Amino acid sequence: MERAEVENRRWTRLNPEILLPCRVRVLGTRLQAELRDLSPGGVGLALPPCSDLPPAEHLRLAIRFRGQPEVVREGRLIRFDPTSGNAGLEWPSEPSAWSGLERRSRLRVHLPQDILFGRIPLVHAHRVWSRVRIVDLSSDLGFQVETVGGPGYMLPGHRGPFQLDLPGLTDQRWEAQVIWCRPGLGQATRLGLRILDPDADLAQALGEWLELDRLRPPLTLQELGFRKAALPGQFRFRKVEEKGERKELDEFLGTSAGGTCIRLGVWDGPLLVGGALLRPAFPDGKTCRLEALRIRREWVVPDVFLGLWEQTIRHFLSTGSDVLSTPCPRDREALLRLAGLRPPHHPDADWSISRRSVLWGEGLPLPTWHVLYAEVGTFALQRRMAAGLFPDLFRRNLRVAAWTLLRDWLLPKTRRRLHRQIDLWARDAT
């Protein structure tokens, strides 16, 4: 007995009593066949006795199950008994695209084993579902899956609902079509699936899950085509005081800070992804200097930068200094201008922003102040009023009233400009 024939016998076969009604035709002939059994590795047919088959080793079959489109598939003839009409065909193991439906325009995300699962029906049997693990996926919603705990019997071209095991993110089902299938290890079957009508809910659910499992940084997900915005609360921003964390942050920033300084860190899960070093004590006592600010390249996204900058401004206000100064990195002048910092008169001097600009927007465009500093300024003013210090609120209230009239027009434009400059930063980072 040939080795291929022996290997095919390892598959569990679906018998006619649990199969849906099916019609099989041998293309190139007028023969109609009856389906005897079906397995992931091949198909068994019952032909009329004394039938003549083409001399070729490979036959093309047209298979149509009830409720499914007709599938044309080529199989290798491994046995045929002209007396009884029994024939067995083996499916080729190598996958091939079906009807041009496979999409390869996006990079694929390969997942560790047994980390994400889904479910698809066995369309040949009634009310039977098969659990599958996701091998890889892409943002154009193409999946490579492998059955778990048993074989799958769907043929290329078959359609069925596909559901991801993400109960906290989505419980929806989507119509999927099989692009290719091939035997896997043991009783498993590999399938290539394509979502027929992809929508934003599925892409958003997958993007949120990929962000939550900490497997990939947000900029990598953006480059792969998944959602761009991070989940609320994904990043932790705080002052670093523990000795081990201070040493880790100093190594990350490439500094050996001495004296009085404030260290700020950003974490994505347990990973330090960004940090800043703020030195509040300068000789005049009125200037606070931001000596270093760095973000890992894969985390240069608006959520990280804007959150770190907000923490920097909060601690600048807490020092009581009148001015925050910082050196300008090369090619980051546009970003500092959008953040409201003023350029120096001398090219080698520091850029700066004043305390009054943060509190009520003195010298700042109204949209810039509201996007970056309105919340921080409100918090600082509330603290001062609670301490019995009443600043001149007329100017600030006037700006708030003007902003109420103009925000729907100006706010989106300002945010887009900020995000565009941050994207340029990420693109230029090495």
C-alpha positions in Angstrom: 0.0 0.0 0.0 1.3 3.4 -0.9 2.5 5.7 1.9 0.0 8.5 0.9 -2.9 6.0 1.2 -1.7 4.9 4.6 -1.5 8.5 5.9 -4.9 9.3 4.6 -6.4 6.6 6.8 -5.5 8.6 10.0 -8.3 11.1 9.3 -11.7 10.8 10.9 -14.2 10.5 8.0 -17.7 12.0 7.9 -20.2 9.3 6.8 -23.2 10.0 4.6 -25.7 9.8 7.5 -24.3 13.1 9.1 -23.5 14.9 5.8 -25.8 17.4 4.2 -27.2 16.6 0.8 -24.5 16.8 -1.8 -24.0 16.6 -5.6 -20.7 15.6 -7.1 -19.7 15.8 -10.8 -16.5 14.6 -12.4 -15.6 17.4 -14.7 -14.6 16.4 -18.3 -17.0 13.5 -18.1 -20.8 13.0 -17.8 -20.4 11.0 -14.6 -22.5 11.8 -11.5 -21.0 10.5 -8.3 -22.4 9.8 -4.8 -20.4 11.1 -1.8 -19.4 8.1 0.4 -17.3 9.9 3.0 -15.3 13.1 3.4 -12.1 13.9 5.4 -9.6 16.8 5.5 -7.2 14.7 3.4 -9.5 13.5 0.6 -12.9 12.3 -0.5 -14.5 8.9 -1.2 -16.9 8.6 -4.1 -19.3 5.9 -5.4 -19.4 6.0 -9.2 -21.6 3.9 -11.5 -20.1 0.4 -11.9 -17.9 -0.2 -14.9 -17.4 3.5 -15.4 -14.5 4.7 -17.5 -12.4 7.5 -15.8 -10.0 9.7 -17.7 -6.5 8.2 -17.8 -5.0 11.2 -16.0 -3.9 10.8 -12.4 -5.7 14.0 -11.3 -9.4 14.5 -11.5 -11.4 17.8 -11.2 -14.5 17.5 -9.1 -17.5 19.9 -8.8 -18.9 19.5 -5.2 -22.0 21.3 -4.1 -23.5 20.9 -0.6 -26.9 22.3 0.2 -26.6 26.0 1.2 -23.1 26.3 -0.1 -21.6 27.5 -3.4 -20.3 24.9 -5.8 -16.6 24.1 -5.2 -14.3 23.0 -8.0 -11.3 21.1 -6.6 -8.6 18.9 -8.1 -7.7 15.7 -6.4 -5.2 12.9 -7.0 -6.8 9.5 -7.7 -5.2 7.0 -5.3 -7.6 4.0 -5.8 -10.4 3.0 -8.2 -12.4 -0.2 -8.5 -14.3 -0.3 -11.8 -16.4 -3.3 -10.7 -17.9 -1.6 -7.6 -17.3 2.0 -8.7 -15.6 3.0 -5.5 -13.0 5.7 -5.9 -10.7 7.6 -3.5 -9.1 10.9 -4.1 -6.5 12.8 -2.1 -6.4 16.5 -1.8 -3.1 18.3 -2.5 -1.5 19.4 0.7 0.0 22.7 -0.5 -2.4 25.6 -0.3 -3.3 27.6 -3.3 -5.5 30.7 -3.7 -9.1 30.1 -4.6 -11.0 32.4 -7.1 -8.5 35.3 -6.5 -10.0 36.0 -3.1 -6.8 35.8 -1.0 -5.4 39.2 0.0 -1.7 39.7 0.5 -1.5 43.5 0.6 -0.9 43.8 4.4 1.8 42.4 6.6 0.7 39.5 8.7 0.9 39.3 12.5 2.1 35.9 13.7 0.8 34.9 17.1 2.2 32.6 19.7 0.5 29.2 20.0 -2.8 29.0 22.0 -3.1 32.7 22.6 -6.2 33.6 20.5 -9.0 31.2 19.5 -12.2 31.4 17.4 -15.0 29.1 16.2 -16.3 28.1 12.8 -19.1 25.6 11.9 -18.6 22.3 10.3 -20.9 23.1 7.4 -21.4 19.4 6.4 -22.8 18.4 9.8 -25.8 19.8 11.6 -25.2 22.1 14.6 -21.5 21.2 15.0 -18.9 23.8 15.6 -15.1 23.5 15.5 -12.8 25.5 17.7 -9.7 26.9 16.0 -6.6 28.8 17.1 -5.5 31.8 15.2 -2.0 31.2 13.6 -1.7 34.7 12.0 -3.9 37.6 10.9 -3.7 40.9 9.1 -5.5 44.2 9.3 -7.4 43.4 6.0 -9.0 40.7 8.1 -7.5 37.6 6.6 -6.9 34.7 9.0 -4.9 31.5 9.0 -6.4 29.1 11.6 -5.8 25.6 12.8 -8.5 23.3 14.2 -8.1 22.3 17.9 -9.3 18.9 19.1 -10.4 17.5 15.8 -10.3 17.9 12.1 -12.2 20.5 10.0 -14.2 19.5 6.9 -14.7 22.8 5.1 -13.6 23.0 1.5 -12.1 26.0 -0.3 -15.0 28.2 -1.3 -17.3 27.2 1.6 -18.8 29.9 3.7 -19.8 30.0 7.3 -20.0 32.3 10.4 -16.7 33.0 12.1 -16.6 34.1 15.8 -13.6 35.2 17.8 -13.2 34.2 21.4 -13.0 37.8 22.7 -16.1 38.0 24.9 -15.0 41.2 26.6 -14.5 43.0 23.3 -17.0 41.6 20.8 -19.6 38.8 20.6 -20.4 39.3 17.0 -20.1 36.8 14.2 -18.8 37.5 10.7 -19.4 35.7 7.4 -16.1 34.1 6.3 -15.0 32.1 3.3 -12.4 29.4 3.1 -9.5 30.4 0.7 -7.5 27.2 1.1 -7.2 24.2 3.4 -4.6 21.6 4.0 -3.8 18.8 6.6 -2.0 19.9 9.7 -0.3 17.8 12.4 -2.3 15.0 13.9 -6.0 15.5 13.4 -5.7 19.2 12.9 -6.5 21.1 9.7 -5.0 24.4 8.5 -7.5 26.9 6.9 -7.1 30.2 5.3 -10.1 32.4 6.0 -11.3 35.7 4.5 -13.9 37.9 6.1 -16.4 38.7 3.4 -17.8 41.9 4.8 -15.2 43.4 7.2 -16.3 46.2 9.4 -14.8 48.6 11.9 -16.0 46.7 14.9 -13.8 43.6 14.1 -10.7 45.6 13.3 -11.2 47.7 16.4 -11.7 44.5 18.6 -8.5 42.9 17.2 -6.5 46.1 17.6 -7.6 46.5 21.2 -6.8 42.8 21.9 -3.3 43.2 20.4 -2.7 46.3 22.5 -3.9 44.6 25.7 -1.8 41.5 25.3 1.4 43.7 25.2 2.9 41.7 22.3 3.5 44.6 20.1 4.1 48.4 20.6 1.4 50.9 19.4 3.5 52.2 16.5 4.1 48.7 15.2 0.3 48.1 15.3 -0.2 51.4 13.4 2.3 50.3 10.7 0.5 46.9 10.4 -2.8 48.7 9.7 -4.6 48.2 13.0 -6.2 51.0 15.1 -4.0 54.0 15.9 -5.4 55.2 19.2 -4.3 53.6 22.4 -6.8 52.3 25.0 -7.6 54.7 27.9 -5.3 53.8 30.8 -2.9 51.7 28.8 0.1 53.8 29.8 1.2 54.8 33.3 2.7 58.2 33.9 4.3 58.9 37.3 7.2 60.4 39.1 10.1 58.0 39.7 11.4 57.8 43.3 12.3 54.1 43.9 16.1 53.6 43.7 16.0 50.8 41.1 13.6 52.6 38.9 15.7 55.8 39.1 18.8 53.9 37.9 16.8 52.3 35.1 15.5 55.7 33.9 18.9 57.3 34.1 20.3 54.5 31.9 17.4 54.9 29.5 17.9 58.6 29.2 21.6 58.3 29.1 22.2 60.7 32.0 23.8 60.6 35.4 21.7 63.1 37.2 23.0 64.6 40.4 21.6 67.1 42.8 17.9 68.0 42.9 15.9 66.7 40.0 12.5 65.3 39.1 12.4 62.0 37.1 9.2 61.2 35.2 8.6 57.8 33.5 6.1 56.2 31.2 5.3 52.4 31.4 3.4 50.2 29.0 2.7 47.3 31.3 6.1 46.5 33.0 8.2 48.1 30.2 9.7 51.5 30.5 8.9 53.2 27.2 9.7 56.9 27.9 11.0 59.3 30.4 11.9 62.9 31.2 14.4 64.6 33.6 13.4 68.0 35.1 15.8 70.1 37.1 13.9 72.7 39.2 16.8 74.5 40.9 18.6 76.9 38.7 20.9 79.7 40.0 18.2 82.4 39.7 15.5 80.1 41.3 13.0 81.2 38.7 13.8 78.9 35.8 13.1 75.1 35.6 15.0 73.2 32.9 13.8 70.1 31.1 17.2 68.4 30.5 16.1 65.2 28.8 13.0 63.7 27.2 13.1 60.5 25.3 10.6 57.9 24.0 11.3 54.6 22.5 10.8 54.7 18.7 8.0 52.2 18.7 6.0 54.2 21.3 6.3 57.6 19.7 2.5 58.1 19.4 0.3 61.1 20.6 -0.9 59.3 23.7 2.6 58.8 25.1 4.1 62.2 24.1 1.1 64.3 25.2 0.8 62.4 28.5 4.5 62.8 29.3 4.4 66.4 28.4 1.4 67.0 30.6 3.2 65.4 33.6 6.2 67.6 32.8 4.1 70.8 32.9 2.3 69.7 36.1 5.7 69.2 37.9 7.0 72.5 36.4 4.0 74.3 38.0 4.6 72.5 41.3 8.1 73.8 41.6 6.9 77.5 41.6 9.3 78.5 38.8 8.3 81.2 36.4 9.8 79.7 33.2 10.4 76.2 31.8 13.3 75.9 29.4 14.5 73.0 27.2 17.0 72.5 24.5 15.5 71.9 21.1 16.3 68.6 19.4 17.3 68.8 15.7 14.2 69.1 13.4 11.8 69.3 16.3 11.3 73.1 16.1 7.8 72.8 14.6 6.6 70.5 17.4 7.9 72.9 20.1 6.2 75.8 18.3 2.9 73.9 18.3 3.4 73.2 22.0 3.6 76.9 22.7 7.3 77.3 23.4 9.1 80.4 22.3 12.3 80.2 20.2 15.4 81.9 21.7 17.2 84.9 20.3 20.4 83.0 20.1 20.5 79.7 18.0 22.2 77.7 20.8 20.0 78.9 23.6 17.0 77.1 25.1 13.3 77.3 24.1 11.0 78.3 26.9 7.4 78.7 28.0 6.2 80.9 30.9 4.0 80.0 33.9 1.5 82.7 32.9 1.2 81.1 29.4 0.3 77.7 31.0 -2.2 79.1 33.5 -4.2 81.4 31.2 -2.6 81.3 27.8 -0.7 84.5 27.7 1.1 84.7 24.3 -0.4 81.4 23.1 -2.9 80.7 20.4 -6.2 79.9 22.0 -6.5 76.4 20.4 -3.0 75.4 21.5 -3.6 76.5 25.1 -6.9 74.7 25.4 -5.6 71.4 23.8 -2.4 71.2 25.9 -2.8 73.4 29.0 -6.4 74.1 29.9 -6.8 71.1 32.2 -3.4 71.6 33.8 -4.0 75.3 34.3 -7.4 74.7 35.8 -6.0 72.2 38.3 -3.2 74.7 39.3 -5.7 77.6 39.7 -8.0 75.5 41.9 -5.1 74.7 44.2 -4.1 78.4 44.4 -7.7 79.4 45.2 -8.0 76.7 47.8 -4.9 78.2 49.5 -6.5 81.7 49.5 -4.6 83.1 46.5 -7.0 84.7 44.1 -5.4 85.4 40.7 -6.9 87.6 38.0 -9.5 85.3 36.5 -11.2 87.8 34.2 -8.7 87.2 31.4 -8.9 83.4 31.7 -12.7 83.4 31.8 -12.8 85.6 28.7 -10.6 83.1 26.9 -12.8 80.2 28.0 -15.9 82.0 26.7 -14.2 82.7 23.3 -13.1 79.1 23.1 -16.7 77.9 23.7 -17.7 79.7 20.5 -14.7 78.5 18.4 -13.8 75.0 19.6 -15.7 73.0 17.1 -13.8 74.6 14.3 -10.3 75.1 15.8 -9.9 72.0 18.0 -9.7 69.3 15.3 -7.3 71.3 13.2 -4.9 71.9 16.1 -5.0 68.3 17.1 -4.3 67.1 13.6 -1.2 69.4 13.4 0.1 68.1 16.7 -0.4 64.5 15.7 1.2 65.1 12.3 4.3 66.4 13.9 4.5 63.5 16.3 4.1 61.1 13.3 7.0 62.9 11.6 9.0 62.4 14.8 8.3 58.7 14.8 9.2 58.4 11.2 12.6 60.2 11.7 13.5 58.3 14.9 16.1 55.6 14.7 
